[in-house]
Amino acid sequence: MASSSPPSNSIKTIPTSDIALACLFPLFVLFLIVKLAGPFSWTELRQLFSLRAITSSTTGLTKNEGPFSLKRAYYSYHQYRRMALTELSGMRRSYSGVGRKSKRIGHVIGYPEKLKRLEVATDLNSVVTEQIAEVAISEFGLDVGELESGMSGMRPRVGDMGELGRVRESLKHFVRDWSEAGKVERVKIFTPILDALKQVVPLEEERKGKKVLVPGSGLGRLAWEISQLGFDTTANELSFFMNLAFRFLLSPNTTTITGQHSIRPFAHWFSHQRSNVYTFRSIAFPDVVPRLGPTFRLIEDDFLALRPSATDSSKNTTFWSNTDRQGEEGSYDFIVTLFFIDTSLDVLTTLEQIHTLLRPGGIWINLGPLLWTAGGQAKVELSLEEVLQAAEETGFIISGRGGDDVDDVMKPRTVECEYTSDSEAMMRWTYKAEFWVAHRSKL
């Protein structure tokens, strides 16, 4: 029986319409990318179709880079306006999809104008974020050309607003740490710590030379307040999102007087707002002008990488690295942790590090919640009772925990507080943070 299959050398003709569609499809995809992600530079377009772009998206950052690195922070501050306007474009597209009747109502209540006000607020905030990016260039000698060409592969993907979120969080820290508007929140969480320090060393003249380390210092207000009491204070912060913003305040090139800068820190958050008056309100900062000096320093490094040493007060260096501080065991008389220990991915090692950096008999003061990093990233996620037990196993004696009689200033207690909150919002996120004072045993 003859086979019904076609001859092996037969040729199938592809319709001309299919060929045209195959040629036009990549152009259509490119159009969508540009439309959704905003304008690209020629460098970014080249890397978009290069092997390097594919590699960077699958293998992540190099060993010397990371989510809190100097280059990442610089690029995020520098691209703040672009990322925020990309997000705003998405909001406008969403609004354009509502029905005709809904658009009429939206017009009456002024929603298109509200989005325009968000654009204006973004432009105003970008004045500060661009100056922060300039601090990275001037104080670290970053090569702008190299950064623009070499880091465009780090440009957030469409819908990836992680870096934008960190910039916005830094802006809110200006409010909490360095504005009159943040004073109520600061007083609530700073007072127990400052009172404990003053009780241990009541005379100001005796505080000279007493060394205090504040890891996870953020924008540095607590560390600065401690230095104002007369203690020899070192702020320590890993994130360059925080460090660059703090340097922006510390530098006489960028900040010289109180109230010099203003931001709209809550403009991007439309939820839980009572009125657009509150949403787009301007907040001025700083309320005081901080400066580093012989008794106020900054170490820009991972807390776990610090090594104990005696501070050489004769040094003129105010920005210190880890290599400046190697030597004997037990550098500090006090270590103060505020909203810090739960940020560690390995809290047991963090407790050991606190113990190591304290001199025998030194004091650890803590205030904060236990909001562990989720998704299995934290090596352990402990309850409060487990943290306190682990601290005792590490070699700490916690005041008031063993039944010993201590006064109210040193007594462990719960402090209800907020963190970078919007005082005018309809929602309040309240922490029941725990405060305790612990001594490193003298053995």
Disulfide bonds with the S-S distance in Angstrom:
none
